[in-house]
Amino acid sequence: MSRTPFALNTQTLSLFSRRLLNCPTYRLKYKPDAKNAAVLVPLCHNEHNQPSVLFTVRNLEMRTHKGEVSFPGGKQDPVDASVQETALRETMEEIGISPHDIDILGQFSCLPNQSGSLRVHPFVGYVRKPVNAALLDYNPEEVAKAFCLPLEYLLRPSVRELRQFRDTSHKYTVFHLPQPIESETEIWGLTSFILDGVLRKILPEYFTLKN
């Protein structure tokens, strides 16, 4: 796999932050009593020093979304001062990465979960320390596995497939995994919608109408 033609350095991360200032607004349905939740989209350098995105696979015994590829996150707790704090707390609880090791670059558009019962707030963060996903101290009650995919891989048109998002008029991109991970072969659903949206915001120059 070829090296990504950019580095996650101070200049690039500052550019990402500026680009995240104006994200699209999606007109999607929420329940009247929808609660707040948050996820973190963790950018990092993997153990091979490749600019990457860190993912988790949900525990196979979870009540909902079991075995799916996801980002660390969950519902806002009453003790959380903000939804950003929720994203950082859940990341610490799920995969053991301290909030002190994460720089929040910005926030992507709020989106509903499948039932509309949650307002999911995605935050994009940079993990300052290199990440070897196999060595993360993840919580096995919530996470079956953690893994990184290089940005160079995720930006390839050949691994991206456009599909309809739920029962809406929106289209979104499903990402094919390089190999099955805990029986999953794709990144799909809300995780994929967020991932594609974030990549298009922070790296628009890598996309064409064909992508």
SULVENGI-V160521 format. One record per helix or strand. SS is the DSSP state (H for helix, E for strand). FROM is the first residue (numbers start at 1). TO is the last residue. If there is no record, write none. Layout:
<<SS;FROM;TO> <SS;FROM;TO>>
//
This chain:
<<H;10;19> <E;35;46> <E;51;58> <E;69;70> <E;73;75> <H;83;95> <H;99;101> <E;102;107> <E;111;112> <E;118;127> <E;131;131> <H;133;135> <E;143;150> <H;151;154> <H;157;159> <E;160;164> <E;171;181> <E;184;187> <H;189;202> <H;204;206>>
//
